[in-house]
Amino acid sequence: MPVPDIEICLSVLTYSGLLLGTWGVLWVRTSASPFLILCGRGIFLSTLVLMGITCLVAASYRADGLIYLGLSAGFLVILMLWESPREALHAPKAQA
């Protein structure tokens, strides 16, 4: 049985991690249910931890796919921390 190429595994993990992480962020941002928000955060955090472990393995093999995996993990963090302008518009105004 042949061993799968690490670059192919990294590209599959990059795309699946990006898809799962975005799904978790969308659940956190758009859901009104506290349970779905908690599930979205869990999906996001587990995806981010899995991508981090995969980055460590890819760094030990000095793989070329490490660049894309690290960038996608970084952009997932930016996407999760990005402020939503909709919430700022609906915030109650302070009394003077």
C-alpha positions as CSV (number, residue, x, y, z in Angstrom):
1,M,0.0,0.0,0.0
2,P,1.6,3.3,-1.0
3,V,2.1,6.1,1.5
4,P,0.1,9.2,0.5
5,D,2.2,12.2,-0.5
6,I,2.4,14.8,2.4
7,E,1.6,17.7,0.0
8,I,-1.6,16.1,-1.1
9,C,-2.6,15.5,2.5
10,L,-1.8,19.1,3.4
11,S,-3.9,20.5,0.6
12,V,-6.8,18.3,1.6
13,L,-6.5,19.4,5.2
14,T,-6.1,23.0,4.2
15,Y,-9.3,23.0,2.2
16,S,-11.3,21.0,4.7
17,G,-10.0,23.1,7.6
18,L,-11.0,26.3,5.8
19,L,-14.4,24.9,5.1
20,L,-15.1,23.7,8.6
21,G,-13.6,26.8,10.2
22,T,-15.8,29.1,8.1
23,W,-18.8,26.9,8.9
24,G,-18.1,27.4,12.6
25,V,-17.7,31.1,12.2
26,L,-20.9,31.4,10.3
27,W,-22.8,29.5,13.0
28,V,-21.4,31.8,15.7
29,R,-22.2,35.0,13.7
30,T,-25.7,34.1,12.4
31,S,-27.2,31.8,15.0
32,A,-29.6,33.0,17.7
33,S,-29.5,29.7,19.6
34,P,-26.9,29.6,22.4
35,F,-26.4,25.8,21.7
36,L,-25.5,26.5,18.0
37,I,-23.2,29.3,19.0
38,L,-21.4,26.9,21.4
39,C,-21.2,24.3,18.7
40,G,-19.8,26.8,16.2
41,R,-17.1,27.9,18.6
42,G,-16.3,24.2,19.3
43,I,-16.0,23.5,15.5
44,F,-13.9,26.6,15.1
45,L,-11.5,25.8,17.9
46,S,-11.1,22.1,17.1
47,T,-10.4,23.0,13.5
48,L,-7.8,25.6,14.5
49,V,-6.1,23.1,16.9
50,L,-6.1,20.5,14.2
51,M,-4.6,23.0,11.7
52,G,-1.9,23.9,14.3
53,I,-0.9,20.3,14.9
54,T,-0.8,19.8,11.1
55,C,1.4,22.8,10.8
56,L,3.9,21.3,13.3
57,V,4.0,18.1,11.4
58,A,4.4,19.9,8.1
59,A,7.2,22.0,9.5
60,S,9.0,18.9,10.6
61,Y,8.9,17.5,7.0
62,R,9.7,21.0,5.6
63,A,6.7,20.7,3.3
64,D,5.7,23.4,0.8
65,G,2.0,23.2,1.7
66,L,2.8,24.7,5.1
67,I,2.5,28.2,3.7
68,Y,-1.1,27.8,2.6
69,L,-2.1,25.9,5.8
70,G,-0.6,28.7,8.0
71,L,-2.2,31.4,5.9
72,S,-5.7,29.8,6.0
73,A,-5.4,29.3,9.8
74,G,-4.4,33.0,10.2
75,F,-7.3,34.2,8.0
76,L,-9.7,32.0,10.0
77,V,-8.6,33.8,13.2
78,I,-9.0,37.2,11.5
79,L,-12.5,36.2,10.3
80,M,-13.6,35.1,13.8
81,L,-12.2,38.3,15.4
82,W,-13.5,40.7,12.8
83,E,-16.1,43.1,14.3
84,S,-19.6,42.9,12.7
85,P,-20.9,46.4,11.8
86,R,-24.5,45.2,12.2
87,E,-24.1,44.8,15.9
88,A,-22.6,48.2,16.3
89,L,-25.6,49.8,14.5
90,H,-28.1,48.1,16.8
91,A,-26.3,49.0,20.0
92,P,-28.3,51.1,22.5
93,K,-27.4,54.7,22.5
94,A,-26.0,56.2,25.7
95,Q,-28.0,58.8,27.6
96,A,-26.4,62.1,28.0
